[in-house]
Amino acid sequence: MTNDTRASLRPIRSERLSGMANVRHGFFTREGGASSGIYAGLNAGLGSDDDPKTVRANRARIAEWLGRPGAVLSTPHQVHSPDAITIDAPLDEADRPKADAVVTAAPGVIVGVLTADCGPILFADAENGVVAAAHAGWKGAFSGVIENTVEAMVAAGARREDIRAELGPSIGPDNYEVGPEFEARFIAADPANARFFRPSSRDGHFLFDMPAYILSRLAAAGLDAAHTGHCTYENETLFYSYRRTTHRGEPDYGRQLSAIVLRD
């Protein structure tokens, strides 16, 4: 790894995942990237309208920081689904499967997800050598992407009781206003979900605590999990935010990448 890459990329790291000698991970921020304008920073989104060459250069910097210079970052074509896939070789960048979580037991294969307010979750069972990355927006979390990721990890050789998970930077409860139909959907599924909502300043609207909801699903799945505590909406210096972009009427937005890899 070059000194420049090490110095310029300062991803957020999880204490519970950092102690694993055979795992390297990072919740990458905007820091250290080559993109400019509304994408300024480390935009890793292949689906954005940023210059594709610049996006690939940013992704190459991430792979280098993770100790795999020249490696492909295996990120799926995310569609807010509950679907998790298992891979044993890097994904083809030109033909990425539609899914919202990627699991691998193959050393050296970097798995990751892109977010800009949704919840990136990194999972690792260091003892049995299985890692995963999941994209958990409200829809994916609500429909089961967390549970499906855990099941795929177990099928790949993990033991549920050995899996550790960290929820990375995502939109916080003070900035995620939703309408009455949104709240009603969650209450209809489980009245206990009421604890994740509080009234907003607009009549009939609510503030949704998505990180707390995701953590509750992780706990219900039997995992040791935590949240880095960062809100993507409120910190423009470090994070891209779809909702912030929407409020400003900007034409597009960057995506930050969260990734994990088993060391060789």
C-alpha positions as CSV (number, residue, x, y, z in Angstrom):
1,M,0.0,0.0,0.0
2,T,1.3,3.5,-0.8
3,N,1.8,6.0,1.9
4,D,-0.5,8.4,0.1
5,T,-3.4,5.8,0.1
6,R,-2.9,5.0,3.8
7,A,-2.9,8.7,4.7
8,S,-5.8,10.0,2.6
9,L,-8.3,7.2,3.2
10,R,-9.5,7.1,6.8
11,P,-12.4,4.7,6.9
12,I,-14.4,4.2,10.0
13,R,-13.7,0.9,11.7
14,S,-15.6,-1.3,14.1
15,E,-14.0,-2.2,17.4
16,R,-15.7,-5.6,17.3
17,L,-14.4,-6.4,13.8
18,S,-10.9,-4.8,14.2
19,G,-9.8,-7.4,16.6
20,M,-10.0,-10.2,14.0
21,A,-6.6,-11.0,12.7
22,N,-7.9,-12.6,9.5
23,V,-10.3,-9.9,8.6
24,R,-9.9,-6.4,7.2
25,H,-12.8,-4.0,6.8
26,G,-13.7,-0.3,6.5
27,F,-16.8,1.9,6.3
28,F,-15.2,4.3,3.8
29,T,-16.2,8.0,3.9
30,R,-15.7,10.8,1.3
31,E,-12.1,11.3,2.4
32,G,-9.3,10.5,0.0
33,G,-11.2,10.4,-3.3
34,A,-10.7,11.9,-6.8
35,S,-14.2,12.9,-7.6
36,S,-15.3,16.5,-7.9
37,G,-18.3,18.7,-7.9
38,I,-21.4,17.2,-6.3
39,Y,-19.5,13.9,-6.1
40,A,-16.5,15.5,-4.4
41,G,-14.5,12.8,-2.6
42,L,-14.4,9.0,-2.6
43,N,-17.5,8.3,-4.7
44,A,-17.6,4.5,-5.3
45,G,-21.0,4.4,-7.0
46,L,-20.9,2.7,-10.4
47,G,-24.6,3.7,-10.8
48,S,-23.9,7.4,-10.3
49,D,-23.4,9.8,-13.2
50,D,-19.9,10.6,-12.1
51,D,-17.1,10.0,-14.5
52,P,-16.7,6.1,-14.6
53,K,-12.9,6.3,-14.8
54,T,-12.9,8.4,-11.6
55,V,-15.2,6.1,-9.8
56,R,-13.0,3.1,-10.8
57,A,-10.0,5.0,-9.5
58,N,-11.7,5.6,-6.2
59,R,-12.7,1.9,-6.0
60,A,-9.0,1.0,-6.7
61,R,-7.9,3.1,-3.8
62,I,-10.3,1.2,-1.5
63,A,-9.0,-2.2,-2.7
64,E,-5.5,-1.0,-2.1
65,W,-6.3,0.2,1.4
66,L,-7.9,-3.2,2.1
67,G,-4.6,-4.9,1.2
68,R,-5.8,-6.2,-2.3
69,P,-4.3,-3.8,-4.9
70,G,-5.8,-4.4,-8.3
71,A,-8.7,-6.5,-6.9
72,V,-12.3,-6.1,-7.9
73,L,-14.7,-4.8,-5.3
74,S,-17.7,-7.3,-5.4
75,T,-20.7,-5.1,-4.9
76,P,-24.1,-6.2,-6.2
77,H,-26.7,-4.3,-8.2
78,Q,-28.7,-3.2,-5.2
79,V,-32.5,-3.1,-5.5
80,H,-33.7,-2.8,-1.8
81,S,-34.5,-6.5,-1.7
82,P,-34.1,-9.1,1.0
83,D,-31.8,-11.2,-1.2
84,A,-28.3,-12.3,-0.3
85,I,-25.9,-14.1,-2.6
86,T,-22.9,-16.2,-1.8
87,I,-19.8,-16.0,-4.0
88,D,-16.4,-17.7,-4.1
89,A,-14.9,-15.5,-6.8
90,P,-15.1,-11.7,-7.5
91,L,-18.3,-10.5,-9.3
92,D,-18.2,-9.4,-12.9
93,E,-18.5,-5.6,-12.7
94,A,-20.4,-5.5,-16.0
95,D,-22.9,-8.1,-14.9
96,R,-23.6,-7.7,-11.2
97,P,-26.5,-9.7,-9.8
98,K,-29.5,-8.0,-8.3
99,A,-29.2,-8.5,-4.6
100,D,-28.6,-6.5,-1.4
101,A,-26.1,-8.7,0.5
102,V,-23.0,-10.6,-0.5
103,V,-21.4,-13.5,1.5
104,T,-18.1,-15.2,1.0
105,A,-15.8,-17.7,2.6
106,A,-13.1,-17.1,0.0
107,P,-10.0,-15.3,1.2
108,G,-9.1,-12.3,-0.8
109,V,-12.6,-11.7,-2.2
110,I,-13.7,-8.2,-1.2
111,V,-17.4,-7.9,-0.6
112,G,-19.1,-4.6,-0.1
113,V,-22.2,-2.4,-0.4
114,L,-22.9,1.1,-1.4
115,T,-25.0,3.5,0.6
116,A,-26.0,7.2,0.9
117,D,-28.3,7.0,3.9
118,C,-29.3,3.4,4.0
119,G,-27.6,1.1,6.6
120,P,-24.4,-0.7,5.6
121,I,-23.8,-3.8,7.7
122,L,-20.6,-5.7,7.8
123,F,-20.6,-9.2,9.3
124,A,-17.7,-11.6,10.2
125,D,-17.2,-15.0,11.7
126,A,-13.4,-15.0,12.0
127,E,-13.3,-18.4,13.6
128,N,-14.9,-20.1,10.7
129,G,-13.8,-17.8,7.9
130,V,-17.0,-16.2,6.6
131,V,-17.7,-12.5,6.0
132,A,-20.6,-10.6,4.5
133,A,-21.8,-7.1,3.6
134,A,-25.5,-6.1,3.5
135,H,-27.3,-3.0,2.3
136,A,-30.2,-2.4,4.7
137,G,-32.5,0.4,3.9
138,W,-35.9,0.4,5.6
139,K,-37.3,-1.8,2.9
140,G,-34.5,-4.4,3.0
141,A,-34.4,-4.5,6.7
142,F,-38.2,-4.8,6.9
143,S,-38.4,-7.6,4.4
144,G,-35.5,-9.7,5.8
145,V,-32.1,-8.9,4.3
146,I,-30.5,-9.3,7.7
147,E,-31.9,-12.7,8.4
148,N,-31.2,-13.9,4.9
149,T,-27.6,-12.7,5.1
150,V,-27.1,-14.6,8.4
151,E,-28.7,-17.8,6.9
152,A,-26.4,-17.6,3.9
153,M,-23.4,-17.2,6.2
154,V,-24.4,-20.2,8.2
155,A,-24.8,-22.2,4.9
156,A,-21.3,-21.1,4.0
157,G,-19.8,-22.5,7.2
158,A,-20.4,-19.8,9.8
159,R,-21.8,-20.4,13.3
160,R,-24.5,-18.0,14.3
161,E,-23.1,-17.5,17.8
162,D,-19.7,-16.6,16.3
163,I,-20.9,-13.9,13.9
164,R,-20.2,-10.3,14.8
165,A,-21.9,-7.4,13.0
166,E,-21.5,-3.6,12.8
167,L,-24.0,-1.1,11.3
168,G,-22.1,1.7,9.7
169,P,-23.0,5.3,8.9
170,S,-26.6,5.8,8.0
171,I,-29.3,8.4,8.3
172,G,-30.1,9.1,12.0
173,P,-33.4,9.5,13.8
174,D,-33.4,13.3,13.8
175,N,-33.3,13.5,10.0
176,Y,-35.5,10.7,8.7
177,E,-39.0,12.1,8.5
178,V,-41.7,9.8,7.2
179,G,-45.4,9.9,6.5
180,P,-48.3,8.2,8.3
181,E,-48.5,5.3,5.8
182,F,-44.9,4.5,6.5
183,E,-45.4,4.3,10.2
184,A,-48.7,2.3,9.8
185,R,-46.8,-0.3,7.7
186,F,-44.4,-1.0,10.5
187,I,-47.1,-1.0,13.3
188,A,-49.2,-3.4,11.3
189,A,-46.3,-5.8,11.0
190,D,-45.5,-5.6,14.8
191,P,-47.1,-3.2,17.3
192,A,-43.8,-3.1,19.1
193,N,-42.3,-1.2,16.2
194,A,-44.0,1.9,17.6
195,R,-40.9,2.5,19.7
196,F,-38.9,3.4,16.6
197,F,-41.1,6.4,15.8
198,R,-41.7,9.8,17.4
199,P,-43.8,12.7,16.1
200,S,-42.1,15.2,13.9
201,S,-42.8,18.9,13.6
202,R,-45.3,18.3,10.8
203,D,-48.8,17.0,11.7
204,G,-49.2,13.3,11.0
205,H,-45.6,12.8,10.3
206,F,-42.9,10.9,12.2
207,L,-39.2,10.7,12.7
208,F,-38.0,7.1,12.2
209,D,-35.0,5.6,14.1
210,M,-33.8,3.3,11.3
211,P,-30.5,2.5,13.1
212,A,-32.4,1.3,16.2
213,Y,-34.7,-0.7,14.0
214,I,-31.8,-2.4,12.2
215,L,-30.1,-3.2,15.5
216,S,-33.3,-4.7,16.8
217,R,-33.4,-7.0,13.8
218,L,-29.7,-8.0,14.3
219,A,-30.4,-8.7,18.0
220,A,-33.4,-10.8,17.1
221,A,-31.2,-12.8,14.7
222,G,-29.0,-13.7,17.6
223,L,-26.0,-11.5,16.7
224,D,-23.5,-9.5,18.7
225,A,-24.0,-6.1,16.9
226,A,-23.5,-2.4,17.3
227,H,-23.7,0.9,15.4
228,T,-20.8,3.2,14.6
229,G,-23.1,6.1,15.6
230,H,-22.6,8.3,12.5
231,C,-25.5,10.1,10.7
232,T,-24.9,10.5,6.9
233,Y,-27.4,13.4,6.6
234,E,-25.9,15.7,9.1
235,N,-22.2,15.3,8.2
236,E,-21.7,16.5,4.6
237,T,-17.9,16.6,5.0
238,L,-17.7,12.8,5.5
239,F,-20.8,11.4,3.9
240,Y,-23.0,11.4,0.8
241,S,-26.7,11.6,1.5
242,Y,-29.6,10.8,-0.8
243,R,-32.1,12.7,1.3
244,R,-29.8,15.8,1.6
245,T,-29.4,15.8,-2.1
246,T,-33.2,15.5,-2.6
247,H,-33.9,18.3,-0.2
248,R,-31.5,20.5,-2.2
249,G,-32.8,19.5,-5.6
250,E,-29.4,18.3,-6.8
251,P,-29.4,16.0,-9.9
252,D,-27.4,13.1,-8.4
253,Y,-25.4,12.0,-5.4
254,G,-22.3,10.0,-4.6
255,R,-22.2,6.7,-2.7
256,Q,-19.9,5.6,0.0
257,L,-18.7,2.0,0.2
258,S,-18.4,-0.3,3.1
259,A,-16.4,-3.4,2.5
260,I,-14.8,-6.5,4.2
261,V,-12.3,-9.1,3.2
262,L,-10.8,-12.3,4.6
263,R,-7.0,-12.1,4.5
264,D,-5.2,-14.8,2.6
